[in-house]
Amino acid sequence: MAYAATAGGYPSSVTAPGILALQRALVWLAGASAAIVFIEPSPYELVTLVAAVLFFATGLRLRLVFMPLLLLLVLINIGYTIGAIPLLDQSNVASWIATSWYMAATVIFFAMVVSEDTTARLDMLRRGLTVGAMIASLAAIAGYFNLVPGGHDLLTLYDRGRGTFKDPNVLGAFLILPSLFVLQSVVSDRFGKALRSTIALGVMGLAILLAFSRAAWGGLLLTSAFMLALMVMTSRSSAERSRIIMIAVVAVVAAAALVAVLLSFDSIAEMFNQRASFDQSYDEGRFGRFGRHILGAAMALDLPFGIGPLQFHHYFPEDTHNSYLNAFMSGGWMSGVCYPALVFTTVILGFRNIFVRVPWQRAYLAIFSAFLGTVGENFVIDTDHWRHFWMMLGAMWGMFVAAQRYQAVPDQALTATAPAS
């Protein structure tokens, strides 16, 4: 079978245009379905399962370079499984373990997928995530303002927009990466496309506001600033840098004006003031969010096998709200050490690849910025089964591998054809 160069740096044995189109369409569908997770198994699980089967059937291979990633994921989930052994008669614990293993499998899947045909597949992932984000955002907005019959009860939770998610916090977190993608278009693309992206950014920003998630508010601001700073530092011309800075300033002013208008509505202003407060009752005190972190960390030192998944609330008033602590409590020392090792190894590699000149650098900066924001959120919320977090983790590793091969054989990689971002 003939081989063809790919934008990811690896030669692909698949040359049939129909197969390439199918693979890229599956990546798009996986991105779009990531926004619909209010049921389990969600459409995302079904899509990624079908996509994995079809990709492997058309030549996708697990390469040696992914062994460290695979090893850490397996060790994390072995720890979870050992901790869950006394609890497997509980259906929710068994389901949690199964989901954790499946999320690990999606990491490897996305890493392998993104490592080949990288530019085109990242472009399709971006498009799919943007479409899914628009659907979730419009659903949250429609639910909050009661624009559809019965939508308020279905699409909101505690008077906060949740759209197609179970939890407003997860909706807000998910929307950050698509928001960064469209923000890049706003500051970089031609007028027509930038205008459409501005509208999309406004819709997503409104949904994030109506989710009333403090982590999502702060995450969007910090990741946007970080990404724009990286775009300025990696720009190839002074004119491009000036445009990014100018449009970013205009965007900040416009966003502030929009928020001011929205806060003129009493219901929004009341919820905003309540959620923006830093003295929430569940954050304060010895058994508050941060108090639990300290007590749980001390407890974890004496429990080499942890207490098992979903058990923390039996010892404290609420769940851990800290993914690193939850790894220790759910899977003992094995998971507690391997989980942060995986996350922060990815962060270190991520910083090392910021200035690598590759065709997909723009997408890389958005994904890394959003991933880094979620890494920070891990300290204050449980992200263990956030589908988009594991998707980003896998995509990061895929881009690391693709960048290595691209640097080794840039002339070959440059021969690939891929849609413009």
FITORVEX-528307 format. One line per field, with one value per residue (C-alpha): x, y, z; residue in one letter. Coordinates in nm, 3 decimals. Example, Ala and Ser with C-alpha at 12.3 -4.5 7.8 and 13.67 -1.06 7.14 Angstrom:
! FITORVEX-528307
u: c(1.230;1.367);
v: c(-0.450;-0.106);
w: c(0.780;0.714);
residuo: c(A;S);
//
This chain:
! FITORVEX-528307
u: c(0.000;0.131;0.222;0.147;0.296;0.073;0.069;0.130;0.468;0.382;0.337;-0.016;-0.096;-0.444;-0.450;-0.811;-0.981;-1.303;-1.130;-0.955;-1.286;-1.455;-1.180;-1.195;-1.574;-1.552;-1.316;-1.566;-1.849;-1.650;-1.590;-1.956;-2.089;-1.867;-2.122;-2.410;-2.345;-2.663;-2.727;-2.501;-2.378;-2.368;-2.356;-1.987;-1.915;-2.099;-1.932;-1.579;-1.638;-1.755;-1.476;-1.213;-1.337;-1.337;-0.999;-0.833;-0.997;-0.838;-0.483;-0.454;-0.170;-0.048;0.312;0.591;0.618;0.279;0.389;0.464;0.119;-0.044;0.150;0.046;-0.319;-0.319;-0.154;-0.404;-0.697;-0.544;-0.527;-0.891;-0.994;-0.808;-0.969;-1.311;-1.287;-1.480;-1.744;-1.812;-2.153;-2.256;-2.372;-2.255;-1.902;-1.886;-2.009;-1.750;-1.468;-1.592;-1.614;-1.262;-1.117;-1.310;-1.185;-0.830;-0.898;-1.020;-0.693;-0.492;-0.738;-0.714;-0.337;-0.303;-0.556;-0.405;-0.050;-0.136;-0.293;-0.260;-0.352;-0.665;-0.787;-0.732;-0.924;-1.216;-1.198;-1.209;-1.510;-1.693;-1.628;-1.748;-2.074;-2.130;-2.053;-2.306;-2.574;-2.497;-2.480;-2.808;-2.974;-2.849;-2.958;-3.300;-3.345;-3.240;-3.474;-3.750;-3.764;-3.893;-4.181;-4.047;-3.693;-3.622;-3.652;-3.466;-3.189;-3.112;-3.016;-3.060;-3.145;-2.811;-2.781;-2.659;-2.776;-2.692;-2.483;-2.578;-2.392;-2.357;-1.993;-1.912;-2.095;-1.887;-1.563;-1.641;-1.715;-1.370;-1.183;-1.440;-1.441;-1.064;-1.095;-1.342;-1.144;-0.845;-1.060;-1.180;-0.826;-0.669;-0.910;-1.053;-1.346;-1.633;-1.511;-1.404;-1.754;-1.918;-1.673;-1.753;-2.119;-2.030;-1.801;-2.082;-2.320;-2.068;-1.967;-2.330;-2.379;-2.069;-2.202;-2.544;-2.381;-2.273;-1.958;-1.680;-1.420;-1.548;-1.552;-1.198;-1.088;-1.214;-1.044;-0.711;-0.689;-0.787;-0.519;-0.261;-0.344;-0.342;-0.005;0.130;-0.013;0.163;0.493;0.470;0.345;0.556;0.510;0.469;0.149;-0.005;0.098;-0.050;-0.379;-0.408;-0.344;-0.581;-0.870;-0.815;-0.852;-1.171;-1.305;-1.242;-1.428;-1.719;-1.737;-1.740;-2.022;-2.223;-2.181;-2.288;-2.606;-2.684;-2.632;-2.907;-3.150;-3.228;-3.237;-2.898;-2.744;-2.868;-2.730;-2.407;-2.348;-2.424;-2.193;-1.914;-1.886;-1.577;-1.749;-1.967;-2.073;-1.945;-1.598;-1.546;-1.479;-1.297;-1.511;-1.549;-1.399;-1.045;-1.062;-1.156;-0.850;-0.620;-0.799;-0.826;-0.456;-0.363;-0.602;-0.457;-0.110;-0.242;-0.440;-0.216;-0.520;-0.747;-1.111;-1.250;-1.435;-1.736;-1.674;-1.533;-1.875;-1.927;-1.640;-1.696;-2.003;-1.928;-1.705;-1.335;-1.366;-0.999;-0.902;-0.552;-0.685;-0.960;-0.698;-0.540;-0.872;-1.022;-0.716;-0.463;-0.100;-0.067;-0.336;-0.248;0.109;0.046;-0.242;-0.053;0.256;0.056;-0.102;0.211;0.431;0.185;0.206;0.588;0.591;0.326;0.546;0.838;0.634;0.492;0.747;0.779;0.687;0.430;0.132;-0.110;0.053;-0.259;-0.475;-0.199;-0.194;-0.571;-0.577;-0.276;-0.423;-0.757;-0.583;-0.368;-0.681;-0.841;-0.525;-0.574;-0.943;-0.841;-0.744;-1.100;-1.331;-1.355;-1.277;-1.224;-1.488;-1.492;-1.487;-1.330;-1.043;-0.936;-0.989;-0.752;-0.499;-0.494;-0.476;-0.180;0.019;-0.075;0.058;0.380;0.450;0.350;0.576;0.874;0.828;0.756;1.084;1.268;1.123;0.972;0.995;0.786;0.528;0.496;0.380;0.054;-0.263;-0.507;-0.792;-0.698;-0.781);
v: c(0.000;0.345;0.592;0.963;1.242;1.389;1.721;1.537;1.415;1.045;0.879;0.751;0.428;0.561;0.748;0.704;1.045;0.885;0.728;1.054;1.240;0.982;1.004;1.383;1.376;1.143;1.386;1.667;1.455;1.369;1.739;1.830;1.543;1.644;1.918;1.675;1.488;1.521;1.146;0.842;0.685;1.013;1.060;1.141;0.791;0.631;0.851;0.799;0.423;0.406;0.641;0.426;0.111;0.276;0.443;0.117;-0.059;0.194;0.174;0.366;0.221;0.254;0.372;0.316;0.689;0.677;0.412;0.661;0.813;0.470;0.351;0.648;0.615;0.243;0.294;0.566;0.340;0.032;0.239;0.342;-0.018;-0.153;0.115;0.023;-0.355;-0.353;-0.126;-0.285;-0.405;-0.038;0.040;0.402;0.297;0.032;0.289;0.541;0.289;0.195;0.561;0.627;0.346;0.468;0.825;0.686;0.503;0.825;0.995;0.734;0.748;1.125;1.118;0.866;1.044;1.391;1.265;1.198;1.432;1.682;2.013;1.881;1.682;1.969;2.193;1.948;1.913;2.293;2.314;2.036;2.184;2.524;2.382;2.184;2.490;2.698;2.432;2.411;2.790;2.855;2.584;2.743;3.092;2.967;2.783;3.075;3.323;3.059;3.095;2.741;2.568;2.368;2.471;2.644;2.323;2.113;2.353;2.526;2.414;2.633;2.923;2.879;2.789;2.434;2.376;2.024;1.946;1.811;2.086;2.460;2.445;2.185;2.385;2.692;2.494;2.323;2.652;2.796;2.611;2.688;3.050;3.064;2.922;3.189;3.459;3.365;3.414;3.753;3.887;3.717;3.645;3.858;4.088;3.859;3.557;3.770;3.920;3.577;3.469;3.782;3.683;3.328;3.460;3.681;3.385;3.165;3.447;3.508;3.137;3.134;3.436;3.273;2.953;3.166;2.961;3.157;2.913;2.954;3.334;3.347;3.070;3.250;3.576;3.419;3.172;3.440;3.676;3.396;3.280;3.631;3.695;3.377;3.479;3.814;3.648;3.393;3.634;3.656;4.029;4.354;4.428;4.104;4.177;4.525;4.392;4.131;4.389;4.647;4.408;4.251;4.593;4.661;4.316;4.382;4.714;4.555;4.264;4.502;4.701;4.382;4.268;4.611;4.590;4.239;4.340;4.597;4.304;4.248;3.868;3.848;4.110;3.932;3.595;3.755;3.925;3.604;3.390;3.652;3.656;3.491;3.410;3.120;2.904;2.584;2.737;2.848;2.679;2.368;2.145;2.394;2.339;2.443;2.301;1.964;1.982;2.006;1.738;1.508;1.544;1.447;1.153;1.036;0.991;0.707;0.532;0.368;0.227;0.526;0.503;0.424;0.632;0.841;0.781;1.115;1.262;0.987;1.136;1.507;1.720;1.737;1.589;1.674;1.954;1.893;1.643;1.585;1.506;1.294;1.083;1.003;0.934;0.728;0.531;0.556;0.646;0.489;0.706;1.001;1.009;0.911;1.151;1.475;1.323;1.282;1.627;1.824;1.629;1.736;2.096;2.093;1.945;2.199;2.494;2.340;2.328;2.681;2.828;2.527;2.646;2.401;2.449;2.389;2.633;2.852;2.557;2.440;2.772;2.760;2.398;2.442;2.759;2.588;2.277;2.486;2.660;2.325;2.214;2.515;2.433;2.087;2.246;2.366;2.124;1.757;1.723;1.345;1.270;1.592;1.456;1.769;1.759;1.412;1.509;1.804;1.586;1.336;1.609;1.766;1.441;1.390;1.737;1.674;1.364;1.531;1.828;1.600;1.428;1.757;1.903;1.590;1.587;1.935;1.909;1.593;1.740;2.055;1.858;1.771;1.949;2.055;2.306;2.653;2.733);
w: c(0.000;-0.085;0.188;0.191;0.402;0.667;0.846;1.170;1.057;1.047;0.710;0.672;0.494;0.422;0.093;-0.018;-0.005;0.117;0.418;0.507;0.482;0.706;0.967;0.976;0.997;1.298;1.470;1.404;1.543;1.855;1.920;1.866;2.078;2.371;2.441;2.506;2.830;3.037;3.002;3.054;2.845;2.659;2.281;2.330;2.463;2.173;1.911;2.044;2.063;1.702;1.594;1.766;1.595;1.252;1.303;1.408;1.117;0.880;1.012;1.341;1.550;1.907;1.886;2.135;2.205;2.384;2.634;2.919;2.876;2.866;3.173;3.387;3.283;3.362;3.703;3.794;3.714;3.878;4.196;4.156;4.093;4.398;4.614;4.476;4.529;4.862;4.705;4.367;4.483;4.469;4.116;4.126;4.223;3.951;3.699;3.819;3.770;3.423;3.325;3.454;3.245;2.943;2.988;2.995;2.670;2.508;2.605;2.415;2.125;2.084;2.126;1.843;1.622;1.662;1.608;1.242;0.986;1.270;1.108;0.938;1.236;1.480;1.243;1.242;1.620;1.651;1.421;1.604;1.947;1.826;1.692;2.011;2.222;2.030;2.084;2.457;2.492;2.313;2.521;2.844;2.736;2.622;2.951;3.167;2.996;2.966;2.588;2.531;2.715;3.006;2.918;3.247;3.450;3.193;3.092;3.423;3.774;4.083;3.849;3.669;3.303;3.241;2.883;2.766;3.076;3.417;3.603;3.528;3.640;3.376;3.108;3.191;3.193;2.862;2.688;2.760;2.483;2.209;2.332;2.289;1.938;1.829;2.011;1.797;1.490;1.618;1.654;1.351;1.066;0.787;0.866;0.763;0.954;1.250;1.267;1.274;1.540;1.744;1.747;1.851;2.124;2.254;2.272;2.452;2.685;2.778;2.851;3.072;3.260;3.307;3.434;3.732;3.779;3.945;3.816;3.460;3.486;3.616;3.381;3.073;3.169;3.264;2.976;2.724;2.854;2.859;2.507;2.362;2.526;2.367;2.031;2.055;2.150;1.868;1.599;1.286;1.224;1.415;1.222;1.343;1.700;1.683;1.548;1.822;2.094;1.945;1.891;2.233;2.397;2.199;2.295;2.665;2.647;2.458;2.705;3.001;2.841;2.778;3.138;3.262;3.054;3.176;3.538;3.496;3.517;3.883;3.869;3.698;3.927;4.240;4.133;4.014;4.348;4.532;4.319;4.301;4.679;4.830;5.159;5.047;5.342;5.180;5.137;5.495;5.827;5.937;5.716;5.432;5.089;5.184;5.533;5.384;5.160;5.463;5.665;5.363;5.281;5.637;5.619;5.285;5.439;5.653;5.377;5.115;4.931;4.989;5.090;4.744;4.485;4.590;4.962;5.071;5.151;5.409;5.612;5.538;5.461;5.085;4.816;4.787;4.528;4.455;4.183;4.321;4.668;4.515;4.336;4.674;4.845;4.561;4.454;4.735;4.695;4.349;4.192;4.416;4.285;3.921;3.855;3.933;3.767;3.446;3.466;3.547;3.307;3.037;3.159;3.148;2.798;2.704;2.798;2.612;2.290;2.294;2.055;1.823;1.473;1.343;1.108;1.395;1.638;1.668;1.772;2.006;2.192;2.247;2.365;2.594;2.747;2.815;2.949;3.182;3.310;3.388;3.568;3.794;3.841;3.959;4.291;4.363;4.180;4.081;3.710;3.713;3.450;3.250;2.895;2.747;2.999;2.890;2.526;2.569;2.751;2.467;2.203;2.384;2.373;2.010;1.927;2.122;1.914;1.589;1.663;1.724;1.389;1.212;1.337;1.225;0.872;0.809;0.430;0.430;0.668;0.464;0.162;0.333;0.237;0.505;0.533;0.647;1.008);
residuo: c(M;A;Y;A;A;T;A;G;G;Y;P;S;S;V;T;A;P;G;I;L;A;L;Q;R;A;L;V;W;L;A;G;A;S;A;A;I;V;F;I;E;P;S;P;Y;E;L;V;T;L;V;A;A;V;L;F;F;A;T;G;L;R;L;R;L;V;F;M;P;L;L;L;L;L;V;L;I;N;I;G;Y;T;I;G;A;I;P;L;L;D;Q;S;N;V;A;S;W;I;A;T;S;W;Y;M;A;A;T;V;I;F;F;A;M;V;V;S;E;D;T;T;A;R;L;D;M;L;R;R;G;L;T;V;G;A;M;I;A;S;L;A;A;I;A;G;Y;F;N;L;V;P;G;G;H;D;L;L;T;L;Y;D;R;G;R;G;T;F;K;D;P;N;V;L;G;A;F;L;I;L;P;S;L;F;V;L;Q;S;V;V;S;D;R;F;G;K;A;L;R;S;T;I;A;L;G;V;M;G;L;A;I;L;L;A;F;S;R;A;A;W;G;G;L;L;L;T;S;A;F;M;L;A;L;M;V;M;T;S;R;S;S;A;E;R;S;R;I;I;M;I;A;V;V;A;V;V;A;A;A;A;L;V;A;V;L;L;S;F;D;S;I;A;E;M;F;N;Q;R;A;S;F;D;Q;S;Y;D;E;G;R;F;G;R;F;G;R;H;I;L;G;A;A;M;A;L;D;L;P;F;G;I;G;P;L;Q;F;H;H;Y;F;P;E;D;T;H;N;S;Y;L;N;A;F;M;S;G;G;W;M;S;G;V;C;Y;P;A;L;V;F;T;T;V;I;L;G;F;R;N;I;F;V;R;V;P;W;Q;R;A;Y;L;A;I;F;S;A;F;L;G;T;V;G;E;N;F;V;I;D;T;D;H;W;R;H;F;W;M;M;L;G;A;M;W;G;M;F;V;A;A;Q;R;Y;Q;A;V;P;D;Q;A;L;T;A;T;A;P;A;S);
//
